[in-house]
């Protein structure tokens, strides 16, 4: 009898597919040793309120995150399958008392382990590229911390929580390197330098940080100087707020330069043509470290309707002109958008981050735990699940398989780590 597992929009119909895939996932989770992270977190419950063993609660929380549980109620349902049901109110009360700061060190440690395991090979691209971008982590109905930024003057349902995140994008395995929350009344531009210092303290000796790419929201002379002064290079998207630079770029385009590289691709009913223009220069106004302006045009044709749209993007870079070929420049530009298309899109569509924070009162802890889960799955997809039958899986399909693997591994984890029982009583 054929064993069939429906995982989202993919049906695994061959008898050996499920056991083989689950076996690969279980081995991957064992390598990651996912129980280690919670040993860095302090249980802040009162001694008289410790019926549930802390280790089991954290185990359920992380397994629920890996499985893509949208809410704490979903984690409660999962826990009943996993071992023993934990009420969502219990999970909430425990999470709101936890300090999320230790998870930053766990995240860094996992990235460094991936680097030592040669999962982020240097030869994949001429330079290592880290994209930094801001993201709305959630919107709440009430103020829950210093990074609750009122929208429209405050009031119910109008607090937004923003954070800067860094994603390593120059390898197939794309890993989040860190997160910095943006306090209320602050902005991406002002928090950028502190975030860069944090990243350098964490990864400065690893060689992982070489080129920093940012969108236009973080473009400023001060930030560019800050990057270069620390021995790094930058690729910065250029838009209207940098008026003098933007106007200079447009004047250059009016001289009619020819593209140095043109690519065309078709798919999803569209034909997309990208053209690259490169202006070598040394210094521009007070930006003495600028070496080039890149201009990328993207023409999209809807094949059914014939409708054509044109997008233009400008970029400043401190990279010497010979560092990247023309094709590599186009690749680097597309890599930056990996923070949106690979990182943020996945967090929102697979983990429902933008509308399901589990609990706003534990927003920092849950957001960092979600980055740990994303990195674990990213490493799984690019290093372990390379066969065509598993590459075709949707994100929901992968999370469903992770749920099965976590449940099957529980007894193994208990034996291997000599974990405490489900309850303390």
C-alpha positions in Angstrom: 0.0 0.0 0.0 1.4 3.4 -1.0 2.1 5.7 1.9 0.8 9.2 1.0 1.4 12.4 3.0 -0.4 15.5 1.9 1.9 18.5 2.6 0.2 21.7 1.4 0.0 21.5 -2.4 2.5 18.6 -2.8 1.6 14.9 -2.4 4.4 12.5 -1.7 3.2 9.3 -3.3 6.1 7.0 -3.5 6.6 4.5 -0.6 10.2 5.5 0.1 9.8 9.2 -0.2 8.4 9.9 3.3 10.8 7.7 5.3 13.8 9.0 3.3 12.9 12.6 3.7 12.0 12.3 7.4 15.3 10.5 8.0 17.3 13.3 6.4 15.4 15.9 8.4 15.9 14.0 11.7 19.6 13.7 11.1 19.8 17.4 10.3 17.9 18.3 13.6 20.3 16.0 15.5 23.3 17.8 14.0 21.8 21.2 15.1 21.2 19.8 18.6 18.2 22.2 18.9 17.7 21.6 22.7 20.9 23.5 23.5 19.5 27.0 23.0 17.1 27.1 25.9 20.0 26.3 28.4 21.0 29.9 27.9 17.6 31.2 29.0 16.7 31.7 32.7 13.5 30.3 34.1 11.9 33.3 35.9 8.9 31.5 37.3 8.5 31.4 41.1 9.4 28.1 42.7 5.8 27.5 43.7 4.7 27.9 40.1 6.8 25.3 38.4 4.5 22.4 37.7 5.6 22.1 34.1 9.3 21.4 33.6 11.0 24.3 32.0 13.0 22.2 29.6 9.8 20.5 28.2 8.1 23.9 27.8 11.0 25.2 25.8 11.2 22.0 23.8 7.5 22.3 22.9 7.9 26.0 22.0 10.9 25.4 19.7 9.3 22.4 18.0 6.1 24.3 17.6 8.1 27.2 15.9 9.8 24.7 13.6 6.5 23.3 12.7 5.1 26.7 11.7 2.5 27.0 14.5 0.7 30.3 13.8 -0.5 30.9 17.4 0.0 29.7 20.9 -3.3 27.9 20.6 -1.8 26.0 17.7 1.3 25.2 19.8 -1.1 23.8 22.5 -2.7 21.5 19.9 0.8 20.4 18.7 1.9 19.7 22.2 -0.9 17.1 22.6 0.6 15.2 19.6 4.1 15.8 20.7 3.9 14.4 24.2 1.5 16.0 26.7 -0.8 19.0 26.1 0.4 22.3 27.5 -2.4 25.0 27.8 -1.7 28.1 25.7 -2.2 30.3 28.8 0.7 28.4 30.5 2.9 29.0 27.4 1.9 32.7 27.4 2.7 33.2 31.1 6.1 31.5 30.7 7.1 33.4 27.5 6.3 36.9 28.8 8.7 36.3 31.7 11.6 35.3 29.6 14.5 37.5 28.6 15.1 37.2 24.8 18.7 38.7 24.9 20.4 35.3 25.3 19.0 34.2 22.0 21.2 36.7 20.2 24.3 34.7 21.3 22.6 31.5 20.3 21.9 32.9 16.8 25.5 33.9 16.4 26.8 30.6 17.5 24.6 28.7 15.0 25.8 30.9 12.2 29.4 30.3 13.1 28.8 26.6 13.2 27.4 26.8 9.7 30.5 28.7 8.6 32.8 26.1 10.2 30.8 23.3 8.5 31.6 24.9 5.1 27.9 25.7 4.4 28.8 29.3 3.5 31.7 28.8 1.1 33.8 31.8 0.2 34.2 30.8 -3.4 30.4 31.0 -4.0 30.8 34.7 -5.0 33.8 37.0 -5.2 32.7 38.9 -2.1 30.6 38.1 0.9 27.4 40.1 0.8 25.2 41.0 3.8 21.9 42.7 3.2 20.5 45.0 6.0 16.9 46.1 5.8 14.2 47.2 8.1 11.0 45.1 8.8 7.8 45.6 10.6 7.8 42.7 13.0 4.2 43.2 14.2 1.4 45.7 14.9 -0.3 45.7 18.3 -3.3 47.3 19.9 -1.4 48.5 22.8 2.1 49.7 23.7 4.3 46.8 24.8 7.8 48.2 25.0 10.3 50.9 24.0 10.2 49.8 20.4 6.4 50.3 20.1 6.1 53.1 17.6 2.6 54.8 17.4 1.0 55.0 14.0 -1.3 57.9 13.4 -1.0 59.4 16.8 -1.4 56.2 18.9 -4.6 54.6 20.1 -6.0 51.1 19.8 -4.5 48.9 17.1 -1.9 51.4 16.1 1.5 50.5 17.5 4.1 49.1 15.0 7.3 47.3 16.0 10.2 47.8 13.6 13.6 46.1 13.6 16.7 46.1 11.4 17.8 42.6 10.3 20.9 41.4 8.6 20.8 38.4 6.1 23.8 36.8 4.6 22.8 36.5 0.9 25.8 35.6 -1.1 25.4 31.8 -0.6 22.5 29.5 -1.4 22.2 29.1 2.4 20.9 32.4 3.5 21.1 33.0 7.2 20.0 35.8 9.5 23.0 37.2 11.3 21.2 39.4 13.8 18.5 41.8 14.7 18.3 45.3 16.2 15.0 46.7 17.4 14.3 50.2 16.4 13.1 52.3 19.4 10.1 54.5 19.2 10.9 57.9 17.6 14.1 56.5 16.1 14.7 55.4 12.5 16.6 52.9 10.4 19.3 55.5 9.4 20.2 56.3 13.0 20.1 52.7 14.3 22.2 51.4 11.4 25.6 52.3 12.9 24.9 50.7 16.3 23.6 47.6 14.4 26.8 47.4 12.3 28.9 47.6 15.5 26.9 44.7 16.9 27.5 42.6 13.8 31.2 43.4 13.8 31.5 42.4 17.5 29.8 39.1 16.7 31.4 38.3 13.3 34.3 40.7 12.8 37.0 37.9 13.2 35.2 35.4 10.9 35.6 37.2 7.6 31.8 36.9 7.1 31.3 40.6 6.8 32.9 42.1 3.6 30.2 44.1 1.7 27.1 45.7 3.3 24.1 46.3 1.0 21.3 48.6 2.1 18.1 50.1 0.7 17.6 53.8 0.3 16.3 54.2 3.9 19.8 53.8 5.3 21.7 55.8 2.7 23.7 58.7 4.2 27.2 60.0 4.0 27.7 59.2 7.7 26.7 55.6 7.3 28.9 55.2 4.2 31.8 56.7 6.1 31.1 54.4 9.0 31.2 51.3 6.8 34.4 52.2 5.0 36.2 53.3 8.2 35.7 49.8 9.5 37.4 48.2 6.6 34.2 47.1 4.8 32.6 48.1 1.4 29.0 49.1 0.7 26.3 48.8 -2.0 23.6 51.4 -1.4 20.4 51.9 -3.2 20.0 55.5 -4.3 16.7 57.4 -4.4 15.3 60.9 -4.2 16.2 61.8 -0.6 19.9 61.9 -1.7 19.0 64.7 -4.1 22.5 65.8 -5.3 23.6 62.2 -6.0 20.3 61.2 -7.5 20.3 64.2 -9.9 23.9 63.5 -10.9 23.0 59.9 -11.7 20.1 61.1 -13.9 22.3 63.6 -15.7 24.7 60.9 -16.5 22.0 58.7 -17.9 20.9 61.6 -20.2 24.3 61.4 -21.9 23.1 58.1 -23.5 25.5 55.5 -22.2 25.2 52.0 -23.6 24.4 49.0 -21.4 27.3 46.8 -20.5 25.1 43.8 -19.8 21.6 42.7 -20.9 19.7 39.6 -19.7 16.3 38.3 -20.6 14.3 35.6 -18.8 10.7 34.3 -19.2 8.4 32.7 -16.6 5.0 33.1 -15.0 3.6 34.7 -18.1 6.2 37.5 -18.1 9.3 38.4 -20.1 11.8 40.4 -18.0 14.8 42.2 -19.5 17.4 43.7 -17.3 20.1 46.1 -18.5 23.1 47.3 -16.5 24.9 50.6 -16.9 28.2 51.3 -15.0 29.7 54.7 -14.4 33.3 54.3 -13.0 34.3 57.3 -10.9 36.5 58.2 -8.0 34.7 60.3 -5.5 31.4 62.1 -6.0 30.9 65.4 -4.1 31.9 64.6 -0.6 31.6 60.8 -1.1 35.3 60.3 -1.7 35.0 56.5 -1.3 32.5 56.0 -4.2 34.0 54.0 -7.0 30.9 53.4 -9.3 27.3 54.2 -9.9 25.3 51.2 -11.1 22.1 51.8 -13.0 19.8 48.9 -13.6 16.6 49.0 -15.7 14.1 46.3 -15.7 11.5 46.0 -18.5 8.6 43.6 -17.8 6.2 42.5 -20.5 3.0 40.7 -19.7 2.9 38.1 -22.4 -0.9 37.8 -22.4 -1.8 41.5 -22.5 1.4 43.0 -23.9 1.5 45.5 -21.1 5.0 46.9 -20.5 6.4 48.4 -17.3 9.8 49.9 -16.7 11.7 50.1 -13.4 14.9 52.0 -12.8 17.3 51.6 -9.9 20.5 53.4 -9.0 23.2 52.1 -6.7 26.4 53.6 -5.2 29.3 51.3 -4.3 32.7 51.6 -2.8 33.8 48.4 -4.5 36.7 48.9 -7.0 35.4 48.5 -10.6 37.2 45.3 -11.3 35.9 43.5 -8.3 32.8 42.2 -10.0 32.1 41.4 -13.6 29.0 42.8 -15.3 27.0 39.6 -14.7 28.1 39.5 -11.1 27.0 43.1 -10.6 23.5 42.2 -11.7 23.6 39.1 -9.4 24.7 41.3 -6.5 21.8 43.7 -7.0 19.4 40.8 -7.1 21.0 39.3 -4.0 20.2 42.3 -1.9 16.5 41.8 -2.6 17.0 38.3 -1.1 16.4 39.8 2.3 12.9 40.6 1.1 12.2 37.7 -1.2 13.9 34.9 0.8 14.0 36.2 4.3 11.1 38.5 5.0 8.7 36.8 2.6 9.3 33.4 4.2 8.8 34.8 7.7 5.5 36.4 6.7 4.1 33.6 4.5 5.4 30.5 6.3 5.6 31.7 9.9 2.9 34.5 9.7 5.2 36.9 11.5 3.5 40.0 10.4 0.1 39.1 11.9 0.8 36.3 14.4 3.5 37.2 16.9 2.2 34.6 19.4 2.2 37.2 22.2 3.2 40.8 21.9 4.4 40.9 25.5 7.2 38.4 24.5 7.8 40.0 21.1 11.6 40.1 21.4 11.9 36.5 22.5 9.6 35.1 19.9 11.1 37.2 17.0 14.6 35.9 17.8 13.3 32.4 18.2 11.7 32.6 14.8 15.1 33.7 13.3 16.6 30.6 14.8 14.0 28.4 13.3 14.4 30.1 9.9 18.1 29.5 9.9 17.6 25.9 10.9 15.2 25.3 8.0 17.4 27.3 5.5 20.4 25.1 6.3 18.1 22.0 5.9 16.8 23.0 2.5 20.2 23.9 0.9 22.4 21.3 2.4 20.2 18.3 3.1 17.2 18.3 0.8 18.7 18.7 -2.6 16.9 16.0 -4.6 14.2 17.1 -7.1 11.4 15.4 -5.2 12.2 17.4 -2.0 13.0 20.7 -3.8 9.5 20.7 -5.1 8.1 20.9 -1.6 6.3 24.1 -0.6 7.3 25.8 2.6 4.2 24.5 4.3 5.2 21.0 3.1 8.6 21.4 4.7 7.1 22.6 8.0 4.7 19.7 8.1 7.6 17.3 7.6 9.4 19.1 10.4 6.4 18.5 12.7 6.6 14.8 12.0 10.3 14.7 12.5 10.1 16.6 15.8 7.5 14.2 17.2 9.6 11.2 16.2 12.8 12.6 17.6 11.4 13.5 21.0 12.1 10.2 22.7 15.6 10.2 21.2 16.3 13.7 22.5 15.1 12.7 26.0 17.5 9.8 26.0 20.4 11.6 24.5 20.3 14.7 26.7 18.9 13.0 29.8 16.2 15.7 29.8 13.9 16.1 32.8 10.3 14.8 32.7 7.4 16.7 31.4 6.4 17.9 34.8 8.4 18.9 37.8 5.8 17.5 40.3 
